[in-house]
Amino acid sequence: MTDIKFSIVMLAYNCEKFIGKCLDSLINQDYPERNYEILITDDGSKDSTGSICDEYASKYPFIHVTHTENHGTSYARNVSIPKCKGD
């Protein structure tokens, strides 16, 4: 079992131009990947943001994506927070 030290909660909405660069930055940190997780809530994006997130999640087991209808940032954040496994 992994020892997840912290969880990164990320909200995404119509950010296909930037989401890949953001996720690459998080993935390329020096911190060991087995010690953190990235939880993304796609808040009903109308562009390819959700698909891009799904591609990353299929490549990296520490990335988890949830898709919701657009309800705003508070709702999207509250979807991911209960799923956090980090300390």
Buried (B, 14 or more C-beta within 10 A) or exposed (E): EEEBBEBBBBBBBBBBEEBBEBBEEBBEEEEEBEBBBBBBBBBBBEEBBBEBBBBBBEEBEBBBBBBEEEEEEEBBBEBBEEEBBBE
